[in-house]
Amino acid sequence: MRIFKFGGASIKNAEGLKNLAEVLQKEGVEDTILVISAMGKMTNAFEKIIDSYLNNKLNLNSDIGFVRNFHVEIIADLFDKSNTIYSEFEILLGQLSGFLISNKNKDYNFIYDQIVGFGELLSTKIVSAYLNKVDIQNTWIDVRNYIKTDSNFREALLDWEQTEHNILKLEKGKLLITQGFLGSNHKNETTTLGREGSDFTAAIFGYCLNAESVTIWKDVAGVLNADPRFFNNIELLPNISYSEAIEMAFYGASVIHPKTLKPLENKKIPLYVRSFNNLNNKGTLVSESQITPLNIPCYVIKEKQILVSISTLDFSFMVENNLSHIFEVLHKFKLKVNLIQNSAISFSVCIEDKYETFKQFIEELESSYKMDFHKNVSLYTIRHATKKSVLDIEEKGTILLKQHTKETVQIVMN
């Protein structure tokens, strides 16, 4: 089996779906599973629906209308009115409306997962219908029947044993189309695997099926040494090891999801990152034996970070029980830690406020500690740094914190 994952950028419009069909015609479809994300920026659009549903019902109809119009425009470009995709589309939107009317649960994370997953359900229905129309026969499957998780909504943990048992029942030989990002719990309630979790979905299928390979199709040439949105003179990394890719993912490189790589490494399944715009480009191979050329600095930038400096009120040493308490509160409010630095009387941490809980974090600690913080800072990470690469970054702003280890330099800047 081969696993192909296509993200939202690859199917953001009708031309994207036509290009996807061309990719399959060139690459072949036998024994292949397509893992598909929501179209374009539809996850953001569904997040607006969630916000309106909870906080501003006056905007709810217009937000749903935006999602409807976006998909209808693509459908109208690809199908005539007699195609069954129109009725399947309306059934899914009817299910969304039914949830909005009947839901009694007030937990934000539960509501988020039940609503946002419609992005992937809609996209895969449309992709499946279009491929059948152009004689690329396929079978649509609901990933929630296969990937089983706990009930930690928005960051669900996988039940590997049950998931593998389910996936091994899949019929081989066909082209199968399913959703990324989604799973379900023991109550068959929709769960999600974390933002950008479609890559992880592809790895789950690859692991369970002992796949020949997993390919992530992107709008870039492969794994680059830096994000072209922020850096010039970018270089393609044609071959990298699993461990190097895991390091880059840990520090925030956006091409490969952090959870994607370990299942593939465990079974030595090669991962390809290729461009859906240039099928002649071989992209990047991530595998066991490949190594990154150490003379190429690799840059990762994480924006919208918060740098917090914490010290005791009586200027006593920051010792183990202080750090344990701070990390307990960080965990409580789901604040992602991207850098830590400790001195005798202070502890600095660069964090990501993904769930907008930073205010509660400060309120809980300010009675016990002196708290200083800088919001909206950028964290630069340089793997295989050279003197020039570090100087180039330092010229971009004011340095608030710098940390240098054997392989990696990290700089927090204002």
Contacts in CASP RR format, 6 or more apart in sequence:
PFRMAT RR
TARGET T0000
AUTHOR 0000-0000-0000
METHOD contacts of the structure
MODEL  1
MRIFKFGGASIKNAEGLKNLAEVLQKEGVEDTILVISAMGKMTNAFEKII
DSYLNNKLNLNSDIGFVRNFHVEIIADLFDKSNTIYSEFEILLGQLSGFL
ISNKNKDYNFIYDQIVGFGELLSTKIVSAYLNKVDIQNTWIDVRNYIKTD
SNFREALLDWEQTEHNILKLEKGKLLITQGFLGSNHKNETTTLGREGSDF
TAAIFGYCLNAESVTIWKDVAGVLNADPRFFNNIELLPNISYSEAIEMAF
YGASVIHPKTLKPLENKKIPLYVRSFNNLNNKGTLVSESQITPLNIPCYV
IKEKQILVSISTLDFSFMVENNLSHIFEVLHKFKLKVNLIQNSAISFSVC
IEDKYETFKQFIEELESSYKMDFHKNVSLYTIRHATKKSVLDIEEKGTIL
LKQHTKETVQIVMN
1 31 0 8 1.000
1 32 0 8 1.000
1 33 0 8 1.000
1 172 0 8 1.000
1 205 0 8 1.000
1 206 0 8 1.000
1 209 0 8 1.000
1 210 0 8 1.000
1 211 0 8 1.000
1 212 0 8 1.000
2 31 0 8 1.000
2 32 0 8 1.000
2 33 0 8 1.000
2 211 0 8 1.000
2 212 0 8 1.000
2 213 0 8 1.000
2 214 0 8 1.000
2 215 0 8 1.000
3 32 0 8 1.000
3 33 0 8 1.000
3 35 0 8 1.000
3 202 0 8 1.000
3 203 0 8 1.000
3 205 0 8 1.000
3 206 0 8 1.000
3 209 0 8 1.000
3 211 0 8 1.000
3 213 0 8 1.000
3 214 0 8 1.000
3 215 0 8 1.000
4 23 0 8 1.000
4 24 0 8 1.000
4 27 0 8 1.000
4 32 0 8 1.000
4 33 0 8 1.000
4 34 0 8 1.000
4 35 0 8 1.000
4 202 0 8 1.000
4 215 0 8 1.000
4 217 0 8 1.000
5 34 0 8 1.000
5 35 0 8 1.000
5 36 0 8 1.000
5 37 0 8 1.000
5 180 0 8 1.000
5 198 0 8 1.000
5 199 0 8 1.000
5 201 0 8 1.000
5 202 0 8 1.000
5 214 0 8 1.000
5 215 0 8 1.000
5 216 0 8 1.000
5 217 0 8 1.000
6 20 0 8 1.000
6 34 0 8 1.000
6 35 0 8 1.000
6 36 0 8 1.000
6 37 0 8 1.000
6 217 0 8 1.000
6 276 0 8 1.000
7 36 0 8 1.000
7 37 0 8 1.000
7 198 0 8 1.000
7 217 0 8 1.000
7 218 0 8 1.000
8 37 0 8 1.000
8 38 0 8 1.000
8 39 0 8 1.000
8 40 0 8 1.000
8 42 0 8 1.000
8 123 0 8 1.000
9 40 0 8 1.000
9 218 0 8 1.000
9 219 0 8 1.000
10 16 0 8 1.000
10 19 0 8 1.000
10 20 0 8 1.000
10 217 0 8 1.000
10 218 0 8 1.000
10 219 0 8 1.000
10 276 0 8 1.000
11 17 0 8 1.000
11 20 0 8 1.000
11 36 0 8 1.000
11 37 0 8 1.000
11 39 0 8 1.000
11 40 0 8 1.000
11 123 0 8 1.000
11 127 0 8 1.000
12 39 0 8 1.000
12 40 0 8 1.000
12 41 0 8 1.000
13 74 0 8 1.000
13 77 0 8 1.000
14 74 0 8 1.000
14 77 0 8 1.000
14 78 0 8 1.000
17 74 0 8 1.000
17 78 0 8 1.000
17 126 0 8 1.000
17 127 0 8 1.000
17 130 0 8 1.000
19 276 0 8 1.000
19 277 0 8 1.000
20 127 0 8 1.000
20 131 0 8 1.000
20 276 0 8 1.000
21 130 0 8 1.000
21 131 0 8 1.000
21 134 0 8 1.000
21 136 0 8 1.000
22 279 0 8 1.000
23 217 0 8 1.000
23 276 0 8 1.000
23 279 0 8 1.000
24 32 0 8 1.000
24 131 0 8 1.000
24 136 0 8 1.000
24 175 0 8 1.000
25 136 0 8 1.000
26 279 0 8 1.000
27 279 0 8 1.000
29 136 0 8 1.000
29 138 0 8 1.000
29 175 0 8 1.000
30 173 0 8 1.000
30 175 0 8 1.000
31 172 0 8 1.000
31 173 0 8 1.000
31 174 0 8 1.000
32 175 0 8 1.000
32 176 0 8 1.000
33 170 0 8 1.000
33 175 0 8 1.000
33 176 0 8 1.000
33 177 0 8 1.000
33 178 0 8 1.000
33 205 0 8 1.000
33 209 0 8 1.000
34 127 0 8 1.000
34 138 0 8 1.000
34 175 0 8 1.000
34 176 0 8 1.000
34 177 0 8 1.000
34 178 0 8 1.000
35 178 0 8 1.000
35 179 0 8 1.000
35 180 0 8 1.000
35 198 0 8 1.000
35 201 0 8 1.000
35 202 0 8 1.000
35 205 0 8 1.000
36 120 0 8 1.000
36 123 0 8 1.000
36 124 0 8 1.000
36 127 0 8 1.000
36 177 0 8 1.000
36 178 0 8 1.000
36 179 0 8 1.000
36 180 0 8 1.000
36 198 0 8 1.000
37 43 0 8 1.000
37 120 0 8 1.000
37 123 0 8 1.000
37 180 0 8 1.000
37 181 0 8 1.000
37 198 0 8 1.000
38 46 0 8 1.000
38 117 0 8 1.000
38 119 0 8 1.000
38 120 0 8 1.000
38 122 0 8 1.000
38 123 0 8 1.000
38 181 0 8 1.000
39 70 0 8 1.000
39 71 0 8 1.000
39 74 0 8 1.000
39 119 0 8 1.000
39 122 0 8 1.000
39 123 0 8 1.000
39 126 0 8 1.000
42 67 0 8 1.000
42 70 0 8 1.000
42 119 0 8 1.000
42 122 0 8 1.000
42 123 0 8 1.000
43 116 0 8 1.000
43 119 0 8 1.000
43 195 0 8 1.000
45 63 0 8 1.000
45 66 0 8 1.000
45 67 0 8 1.000
45 70 0 8 1.000
46 67 0 8 1.000
46 115 0 8 1.000
46 116 0 8 1.000
46 117 0 8 1.000
46 118 0 8 1.000
46 119 0 8 1.000
47 112 0 8 1.000
47 116 0 8 1.000
48 59 0 8 1.000
48 63 0 8 1.000
48 66 0 8 1.000
49 60 0 8 1.000
49 63 0 8 1.000
49 64 0 8 1.000
49 67 0 8 1.000
49 115 0 8 1.000
50 108 0 8 1.000
50 111 0 8 1.000
50 112 0 8 1.000
50 115 0 8 1.000
50 116 0 8 1.000
52 58 0 8 1.000
52 59 0 8 1.000
52 60 0 8 1.000
52 63 0 8 1.000
53 60 0 8 1.000
53 100 0 8 1.000
53 111 0 8 1.000
53 115 0 8 1.000
54 108 0 8 1.000
54 111 0 8 1.000
60 100 0 8 1.000
64 93 0 8 1.000
64 96 0 8 1.000
64 97 0 8 1.000
68 93 0 8 1.000
71 89 0 8 1.000
71 122 0 8 1.000
71 126 0 8 1.000
72 89 0 8 1.000
74 126 0 8 1.000
75 85 0 8 1.000
75 86 0 8 1.000
75 89 0 8 1.000
75 126 0 8 1.000
78 126 0 8 1.000
78 130 0 8 1.000
78 133 0 8 1.000
79 85 0 8 1.000
79 86 0 8 1.000
79 129 0 8 1.000
79 130 0 8 1.000
79 133 0 8 1.000
83 129 0 8 1.000
83 133 0 8 1.000
84 129 0 8 1.000
85 125 0 8 1.000
85 126 0 8 1.000
85 129 0 8 1.000
85 130 0 8 1.000
88 125 0 8 1.000
88 129 0 8 1.000
89 122 0 8 1.000
89 125 0 8 1.000
89 126 0 8 1.000
92 118 0 8 1.000
92 121 0 8 1.000
92 122 0 8 1.000
92 125 0 8 1.000
93 118 0 8 1.000
95 118 0 8 1.000
96 115 0 8 1.000
96 118 0 8 1.000
99 114 0 8 1.000
99 115 0 8 1.000
100 115 0 8 1.000
103 111 0 8 1.000
103 114 0 8 1.000
105 111 0 8 1.000
107 153 0 8 1.000
109 153 0 8 1.000
109 154 0 8 1.000
110 153 0 8 1.000
110 189 0 8 1.000
112 153 0 8 1.000
112 154 0 8 1.000
112 192 0 8 1.000
113 153 0 8 1.000
113 154 0 8 1.000
113 156 0 8 1.000
113 189 0 8 1.000
113 190 0 8 1.000
113 191 0 8 1.000
113 192 0 8 1.000
114 189 0 8 1.000
114 190 0 8 1.000
116 192 0 8 1.000
117 179 0 8 1.000
117 181 0 8 1.000
117 182 0 8 1.000
117 190 0 8 1.000
117 192 0 8 1.000
120 143 0 8 1.000
120 179 0 8 1.000
120 180 0 8 1.000
120 181 0 8 1.000
120 182 0 8 1.000
120 198 0 8 1.000
121 142 0 8 1.000
121 179 0 8 1.000
123 179 0 8 1.000
124 140 0 8 1.000
124 177 0 8 1.000
124 178 0 8 1.000
124 179 0 8 1.000
125 140 0 8 1.000
127 177 0 8 1.000
128 138 0 8 1.000
128 139 0 8 1.000
128 140 0 8 1.000
128 177 0 8 1.000
131 137 0 8 1.000
131 138 0 8 1.000
131 175 0 8 1.000
131 177 0 8 1.000
132 138 0 8 1.000
136 175 0 8 1.000
137 174 0 8 1.000
137 175 0 8 1.000
138 174 0 8 1.000
138 175 0 8 1.000
138 176 0 8 1.000
138 177 0 8 1.000
139 171 0 8 1.000
139 174 0 8 1.000
139 175 0 8 1.000
139 176 0 8 1.000
139 177 0 8 1.000
140 176 0 8 1.000
140 177 0 8 1.000
140 178 0 8 1.000
141 170 0 8 1.000
141 176 0 8 1.000
141 177 0 8 1.000
141 178 0 8 1.000
142 178 0 8 1.000
142 179 0 8 1.000
143 178 0 8 1.000
143 179 0 8 1.000
143 180 0 8 1.000
143 182 0 8 1.000
143 183 0 8 1.000
143 201 0 8 1.000
144 179 0 8 1.000
144 182 0 8 1.000
144 183 0 8 1.000
144 184 0 8 1.000
144 188 0 8 1.000
144 190 0 8 1.000
145 166 0 8 1.000
145 184 0 8 1.000
146 163 0 8 1.000
146 166 0 8 1.000
146 167 0 8 1.000
146 170 0 8 1.000
146 178 0 8 1.000
147 158 0 8 1.000
147 163 0 8 1.000
147 166 0 8 1.000
147 167 0 8 1.000
147 182 0 8 1.000
147 183 0 8 1.000
147 184 0 8 1.000
147 193 0 8 1.000
147 201 0 8 1.000
147 204 0 8 1.000
148 158 0 8 1.000
148 159 0 8 1.000
148 162 0 8 1.000
148 163 0 8 1.000
148 166 0 8 1.000
148 183 0 8 1.000
148 184 0 8 1.000
148 185 0 8 1.000
148 186 0 8 1.000
149 156 0 8 1.000
149 157 0 8 1.000
149 158 0 8 1.000
149 159 0 8 1.000
149 183 0 8 1.000
149 184 0 8 1.000
149 185 0 8 1.000
149 191 0 8 1.000
149 193 0 8 1.000
150 156 0 8 1.000
150 157 0 8 1.000
150 159 0 8 1.000
150 185 0 8 1.000
150 191 0 8 1.000
151 185 0 8 1.000
151 186 0 8 1.000
151 187 0 8 1.000
151 189 0 8 1.000
151 191 0 8 1.000
152 191 0 8 1.000
153 191 0 8 1.000
153 192 0 8 1.000
154 192 0 8 1.000
154 194 0 8 1.000
155 192 0 8 1.000
155 193 0 8 1.000
155 194 0 8 1.000
156 183 0 8 1.000
156 185 0 8 1.000
156 191 0 8 1.000
156 192 0 8 1.000
156 193 0 8 1.000
156 194 0 8 1.000
158 193 0 8 1.000
158 204 0 8 1.000
163 204 0 8 1.000
163 208 0 8 1.000
164 207 0 8 1.000
164 208 0 8 1.000
167 204 0 8 1.000
167 205 0 8 1.000
167 208 0 8 1.000
167 209 0 8 1.000
168 208 0 8 1.000
168 209 0 8 1.000
170 176 0 8 1.000
170 209 0 8 1.000
178 201 0 8 1.000
178 205 0 8 1.000
179 198 0 8 1.000
179 201 0 8 1.000
180 193 0 8 1.000
180 197 0 8 1.000
180 198 0 8 1.000
180 201 0 8 1.000
180 202 0 8 1.000
181 192 0 8 1.000
181 193 0 8 1.000
181 194 0 8 1.000
181 196 0 8 1.000
181 197 0 8 1.000
181 198 0 8 1.000
181 201 0 8 1.000
182 190 0 8 1.000
182 191 0 8 1.000
182 192 0 8 1.000
182 193 0 8 1.000
182 201 0 8 1.000
183 190 0 8 1.000
183 191 0 8 1.000
183 192 0 8 1.000
183 193 0 8 1.000
184 190 0 8 1.000
184 191 0 8 1.000
185 191 0 8 1.000
193 200 0 8 1.000
193 201 0 8 1.000
193 259 0 8 1.000
194 200 0 8 1.000
196 254 0 8 1.000
196 257 0 8 1.000
197 257 0 8 1.000
197 259 0 8 1.000
198 257 0 8 1.000
199 216 0 8 1.000
199 256 0 8 1.000
199 257 0 8 1.000
199 259 0 8 1.000
199 260 0 8 1.000
200 257 0 8 1.000
200 259 0 8 1.000
200 260 0 8 1.000
202 214 0 8 1.000
202 216 0 8 1.000
202 260 0 8 1.000
203 214 0 8 1.000
203 259 0 8 1.000
203 260 0 8 1.000
203 261 0 8 1.000
203 263 0 8 1.000
203 264 0 8 1.000
203 271 0 8 1.000
204 263 0 8 1.000
205 211 0 8 1.000
205 214 0 8 1.000
206 214 0 8 1.000
206 263 0 8 1.000
206 264 0 8 1.000
206 267 0 8 1.000
206 269 0 8 1.000
207 263 0 8 1.000
207 264 0 8 1.000
207 266 0 8 1.000
207 267 0 8 1.000
207 269 0 8 1.000
210 267 0 8 1.000
210 269 0 8 1.000
211 269 0 8 1.000
212 269 0 8 1.000
213 269 0 8 1.000
213 270 0 8 1.000
213 271 0 8 1.000
213 272 0 8 1.000
214 264 0 8 1.000
214 269 0 8 1.000
214 270 0 8 1.000
214 271 0 8 1.000
214 272 0 8 1.000
215 271 0 8 1.000
215 272 0 8 1.000
215 273 0 8 1.000
215 274 0 8 1.000
216 255 0 8 1.000
216 256 0 8 1.000
216 260 0 8 1.000
216 271 0 8 1.000
216 272 0 8 1.000
216 273 0 8 1.000
216 274 0 8 1.000
217 274 0 8 1.000
217 275 0 8 1.000
217 276 0 8 1.000
218 255 0 8 1.000
218 273 0 8 1.000
218 274 0 8 1.000
218 275 0 8 1.000
218 276 0 8 1.000
219 275 0 8 1.000
219 276 0 8 1.000
219 277 0 8 1.000
220 228 0 8 1.000
220 255 0 8 1.000
220 275 0 8 1.000
221 236 0 8 1.000
221 275 0 8 1.000
221 278 0 8 1.000
221 281 0 8 1.000
221 283 0 8 1.000
222 236 0 8 1.000
222 237 0 8 1.000
222 255 0 8 1.000
222 273 0 8 1.000
222 274 0 8 1.000
222 275 0 8 1.000
222 281 0 8 1.000
222 283 0 8 1.000
222 284 0 8 1.000
223 236 0 8 1.000
223 237 0 8 1.000
223 240 0 8 1.000
223 245 0 8 1.000
223 248 0 8 1.000
223 253 0 8 1.000
223 255 0 8 1.000
223 256 0 8 1.000
223 273 0 8 1.000
223 283 0 8 1.000
223 284 0 8 1.000
223 286 0 8 1.000
224 234 0 8 1.000
224 235 0 8 1.000
224 236 0 8 1.000
224 237 0 8 1.000
224 255 0 8 1.000
225 234 0 8 1.000
225 235 0 8 1.000
225 236 0 8 1.000
225 237 0 8 1.000
225 296 0 8 1.000
225 297 0 8 1.000
225 298 0 8 1.000
225 299 0 8 1.000
226 234 0 8 1.000
226 298 0 8 1.000
226 299 0 8 1.000
226 300 0 8 1.000
227 253 0 8 1.000
227 254 0 8 1.000
227 299 0 8 1.000
227 300 0 8 1.000
227 301 0 8 1.000
228 234 0 8 1.000
230 299 0 8 1.000
230 301 0 8 1.000
231 299 0 8 1.000
235 296 0 8 1.000
236 283 0 8 1.000
236 284 0 8 1.000
237 284 0 8 1.000
237 292 0 8 1.000
237 293 0 8 1.000
237 296 0 8 1.000
237 298 0 8 1.000
238 282 0 8 1.000
238 283 0 8 1.000
238 284 0 8 1.000
238 285 0 8 1.000
239 284 0 8 1.000
239 285 0 8 1.000
239 287 0 8 1.000
239 290 0 8 1.000
239 291 0 8 1.000
239 292 0 8 1.000
240 248 0 8 1.000
240 284 0 8 1.000
240 285 0 8 1.000
240 286 0 8 1.000
240 290 0 8 1.000
240 291 0 8 1.000
240 292 0 8 1.000
241 286 0 8 1.000
241 287 0 8 1.000
241 288 0 8 1.000
241 289 0 8 1.000
241 290 0 8 1.000
241 291 0 8 1.000
241 292 0 8 1.000
242 261 0 8 1.000
242 264 0 8 1.000
242 265 0 8 1.000
242 286 0 8 1.000
242 287 0 8 1.000
242 288 0 8 1.000
243 265 0 8 1.000
244 291 0 8 1.000
244 292 0 8 1.000
244 383 0 8 1.000
245 256 0 8 1.000
245 261 0 8 1.000
245 271 0 8 1.000
245 286 0 8 1.000
246 258 0 8 1.000
246 261 0 8 1.000
246 262 0 8 1.000
246 265 0 8 1.000
247 383 0 8 1.000
247 407 0 8 1.000
247 408 0 8 1.000
248 256 0 8 1.000
248 298 0 8 1.000
248 300 0 8 1.000
248 383 0 8 1.000
249 256 0 8 1.000
249 257 0 8 1.000
249 258 0 8 1.000
249 260 0 8 1.000
249 261 0 8 1.000
250 258 0 8 1.000
251 300 0 8 1.000
251 302 0 8 1.000
251 338 0 8 1.000
251 381 0 8 1.000
251 383 0 8 1.000
251 408 0 8 1.000
251 410 0 8 1.000
252 258 0 8 1.000
252 300 0 8 1.000
252 302 0 8 1.000
252 338 0 8 1.000
252 381 0 8 1.000
253 298 0 8 1.000
253 300 0 8 1.000
255 273 0 8 1.000
256 271 0 8 1.000
256 273 0 8 1.000
256 286 0 8 1.000
260 271 0 8 1.000
261 271 0 8 1.000
261 286 0 8 1.000
263 269 0 8 1.000
264 270 0 8 1.000
264 271 0 8 1.000
264 286 0 8 1.000
265 288 0 8 1.000
268 287 0 8 1.000
268 288 0 8 1.000
270 285 0 8 1.000
270 286 0 8 1.000
270 287 0 8 1.000
271 285 0 8 1.000
271 286 0 8 1.000
271 287 0 8 1.000
272 282 0 8 1.000
272 283 0 8 1.000
272 284 0 8 1.000
272 285 0 8 1.000
272 286 0 8 1.000
273 283 0 8 1.000
273 284 0 8 1.000
273 286 0 8 1.000
274 281 0 8 1.000
274 282 0 8 1.000
274 283 0 8 1.000
274 284 0 8 1.000
275 281 0 8 1.000
275 283 0 8 1.000
292 298 0 8 1.000
292 383 0 8 1.000
292 384 0 8 1.000
294 384 0 8 1.000
295 384 0 8 1.000
296 384 0 8 1.000
297 382 0 8 1.000
297 383 0 8 1.000
297 384 0 8 1.000
297 385 0 8 1.000
297 386 0 8 1.000
297 389 0 8 1.000
298 382 0 8 1.000
298 383 0 8 1.000
298 384 0 8 1.000
299 380 0 8 1.000
299 381 0 8 1.000
299 382 0 8 1.000
299 383 0 8 1.000
299 389 0 8 1.000
299 393 0 8 1.000
300 380 0 8 1.000
300 381 0 8 1.000
300 383 0 8 1.000
301 378 0 8 1.000
301 379 0 8 1.000
301 380 0 8 1.000
301 381 0 8 1.000
302 338 0 8 1.000
302 352 0 8 1.000
302 378 0 8 1.000
302 379 0 8 1.000
302 381 0 8 1.000
303 376 0 8 1.000
303 378 0 8 1.000
304 352 0 8 1.000
304 353 0 8 1.000
304 376 0 8 1.000
305 338 0 8 1.000
305 350 0 8 1.000
305 351 0 8 1.000
305 352 0 8 1.000
305 376 0 8 1.000
305 377 0 8 1.000
305 378 0 8 1.000
305 379 0 8 1.000
305 412 0 8 1.000
306 350 0 8 1.000
306 351 0 8 1.000
306 352 0 8 1.000
306 353 0 8 1.000
306 358 0 8 1.000
306 373 0 8 1.000
306 374 0 8 1.000
306 375 0 8 1.000
306 376 0 8 1.000
306 377 0 8 1.000
307 348 0 8 1.000
307 349 0 8 1.000
307 350 0 8 1.000
307 373 0 8 1.000
307 374 0 8 1.000
307 377 0 8 1.000
307 400 0 8 1.000
307 401 0 8 1.000
307 412 0 8 1.000
308 348 0 8 1.000
308 349 0 8 1.000
308 350 0 8 1.000
308 351 0 8 1.000
308 371 0 8 1.000
308 372 0 8 1.000
308 373 0 8 1.000
309 346 0 8 1.000
309 347 0 8 1.000
309 348 0 8 1.000
309 371 0 8 1.000
309 372 0 8 1.000
309 373 0 8 1.000
310 318 0 8 1.000
310 326 0 8 1.000
310 346 0 8 1.000
310 347 0 8 1.000
310 348 0 8 1.000
310 349 0 8 1.000
310 365 0 8 1.000
310 369 0 8 1.000
310 370 0 8 1.000
310 371 0 8 1.000
311 318 0 8 1.000
311 345 0 8 1.000
311 346 0 8 1.000
311 347 0 8 1.000
311 369 0 8 1.000
311 370 0 8 1.000
312 318 0 8 1.000
312 322 0 8 1.000
312 345 0 8 1.000
312 368 0 8 1.000
312 369 0 8 1.000
312 370 0 8 1.000
313 368 0 8 1.000
313 369 0 8 1.000
313 370 0 8 1.000
315 345 0 8 1.000
316 345 0 8 1.000
317 344 0 8 1.000
317 345 0 8 1.000
318 342 0 8 1.000
318 343 0 8 1.000
318 344 0 8 1.000
318 345 0 8 1.000
318 346 0 8 1.000
318 347 0 8 1.000
322 347 0 8 1.000
322 369 0 8 1.000
323 342 0 8 1.000
323 347 0 8 1.000
325 368 0 8 1.000
326 347 0 8 1.000
326 349 0 8 1.000
326 365 0 8 1.000
326 369 0 8 1.000
327 337 0 8 1.000
329 361 0 8 1.000
329 364 0 8 1.000
329 365 0 8 1.000
330 337 0 8 1.000
330 349 0 8 1.000
330 351 0 8 1.000
330 361 0 8 1.000
332 364 0 8 1.000
333 355 0 8 1.000
333 357 0 8 1.000
333 358 0 8 1.000
333 360 0 8 1.000
333 361 0 8 1.000
333 364 0 8 1.000
334 354 0 8 1.000
334 355 0 8 1.000
334 357 0 8 1.000
335 351 0 8 1.000
335 352 0 8 1.000
335 353 0 8 1.000
335 354 0 8 1.000
335 355 0 8 1.000
335 357 0 8 1.000
335 358 0 8 1.000
335 361 0 8 1.000
336 351 0 8 1.000
336 352 0 8 1.000
336 354 0 8 1.000
337 349 0 8 1.000
337 350 0 8 1.000
337 351 0 8 1.000
338 350 0 8 1.000
338 351 0 8 1.000
338 352 0 8 1.000
338 379 0 8 1.000
339 348 0 8 1.000
339 349 0 8 1.000
339 350 0 8 1.000
339 379 0 8 1.000
339 401 0 8 1.000
339 403 0 8 1.000
339 410 0 8 1.000
339 412 0 8 1.000
340 347 0 8 1.000
340 348 0 8 1.000
340 349 0 8 1.000
340 350 0 8 1.000
341 347 0 8 1.000
341 348 0 8 1.000
341 349 0 8 1.000
341 401 0 8 1.000
341 403 0 8 1.000
342 348 0 8 1.000
348 401 0 8 1.000
350 377 0 8 1.000
350 379 0 8 1.000
350 401 0 8 1.000
350 412 0 8 1.000
351 358 0 8 1.000
362 371 0 8 1.000
362 373 0 8 1.000
365 371 0 8 1.000
374 400 0 8 1.000
374 414 0 8 1.000
377 400 0 8 1.000
377 412 0 8 1.000
377 413 0 8 1.000
377 414 0 8 1.000
378 396 0 8 1.000
378 412 0 8 1.000
378 413 0 8 1.000
379 410 0 8 1.000
379 411 0 8 1.000
379 412 0 8 1.000
380 393 0 8 1.000
380 396 0 8 1.000
380 410 0 8 1.000
380 411 0 8 1.000
380 412 0 8 1.000
380 413 0 8 1.000
381 408 0 8 1.000
381 409 0 8 1.000
381 410 0 8 1.000
382 389 0 8 1.000
382 390 0 8 1.000
382 393 0 8 1.000
382 408 0 8 1.000
382 409 0 8 1.000
382 410 0 8 1.000
382 411 0 8 1.000
383 407 0 8 1.000
383 408 0 8 1.000
384 407 0 8 1.000
385 404 0 8 1.000
385 408 0 8 1.000
385 409 0 8 1.000
390 409 0 8 1.000
390 411 0 8 1.000
393 411 0 8 1.000
393 413 0 8 1.000
394 411 0 8 1.000
396 413 0 8 1.000
397 413 0 8 1.000
397 414 0 8 1.000
398 413 0 8 1.000
398 414 0 8 1.000
399 411 0 8 1.000
399 412 0 8 1.000
399 413 0 8 1.000
400 412 0 8 1.000
400 413 0 8 1.000
400 414 0 8 1.000
401 411 0 8 1.000
401 412 0 8 1.000
402 409 0 8 1.000
402 410 0 8 1.000
402 411 0 8 1.000
402 412 0 8 1.000
403 409 0 8 1.000
403 410 0 8 1.000
403 411 0 8 1.000
404 410 0 8 1.000
END
